[in-house]
């Protein structure tokens, strides 16, 4: 029961993207199709879990004045591993995501969880926080990606729902659509979900 | 003529904030003083020009010849951290009162413009010369400063214009910058 409550907190009332607005850059950039959004979400989840685990394991032997270098090195190593795995097994998604997989290194969600959470809490709590926040991030990306793909190209997961001659809102898969949809989603979360906290 | 093409491309057509979404956080977050945007742009320029010079040499003479491109991310982030630290130390000694007031603006490692521009420039099959890399970097910083300036002016106005409660703050800024991006699409096809 507690697990379900924690996960639903990560998805709704403590959503990392819509409530605390961490990781804005990837959630705007990769959500023009649902496939890209899921790929980015899974990559971030893997990096978040492993970096939290490593940093909270070695938090006692990291010197105070070397924290930023070591944390960035740990995250950078895991990002490189995820990048190589994506390059081998999912070359198409990796090509579409482009520079945004290496940019996970300075994703503010990963950085803030590493600096403000894993350096202060034990291994189990850090792991749980990583999984919950990663699932919340995937949920936000899937929500934005499905709205934008449905309106912008009339399809879901590249399966077309309209006929070939139909006109769709091109605005939503262009960069301006990302900003506008994201702005309205944050306003929706603020109005309907955050006020009950 | 090439130089003007590169500058126009980086400034209007392919603005880092509006098309690649780099540095959106710094543009949207508590950005309400016009003077601050010039200071941010200046510090970014001071840090990004040496970073891109070193990364150019690194990519051309170490990473590509020895086929260790997968170390790119780690090397780039370490160089950025190093240069940002050196600039902060020098500024602390040279202009202490300025550094005390604006020390927050020297933390640029987590600003995705710096790493993002490096990754955009130095792909695995790059053939650019050093001069065009430098011009692209400067034009990118100018474009970033332009968006900072515009958004700080608009945010100033938005705060007093009585929006609905849920829309105040980040949502209305995001919708504003979306309309700005739509306007910038109008430059497509000029070059």
Interface residues (C-beta under 8 A of the other chain):
Chain A: X21 X24 X25 X28 X29 X68 X69 X72 X73 X76 X77 X79 X80 X83 X84 X99 X102 X103 X105 X106 X108 X111 X171 X174 X175 X176 X177 X178 X179 X180 X182 X183 X184 X186 X187 X188 X190 X191
Chain B: X18 X19 X20 X21 X22 X23 X24 X25 X28 X70 X71 X72 X73 X74 X77 X78 X81 X109 X110 X111 X112 X115 X116 X119 X120 X165 X166 X167 X170 X171 X172 X173 X174 X175 X177 X178 X179 X181 X182 X185
